[in-house]
Amino acid sequence: MLGDLEIEHLAVMRKLKKANCRQVMGELSKKRNLAYTTISTTLKRLYKKGYLEREIQSKRGGKNYVYIFKDTTKKFAKSLFDEFVYIFGRDAVNAFFSEARKR
């Protein structure tokens, strides 16, 4: 399951394809004001959940993580579907597919 903040980060990463925390912060700051640590933690969480890949780059004074967007459309769809079933039950799934067939 992904939270709203994670979804925003994932959308930015989809656009950028490959970025460090500062680059993601630059994109997100156009819509909202988030702390660097919040963005860094969220990117790390998405990496641990398998939505992003990560490279470590050494730089003066330490290391820098560069995150890479992974096309996890199927994984994301499964997560949404599981959440939908958990909240609304199987009857809601039947209603959903019935509605989808009409279109």
Secondary structure, 3 states (H helix, E strand, C coil): CCCHHHHHHHHHHHHHCEEEHHHHHHHHCCCCCCCHHHHHHHHHHHHHCCCEEEEEEEECCEEEEEEEECCCHHHHHHHHHHHHHHHHCHHHHHHHHHHHHCC
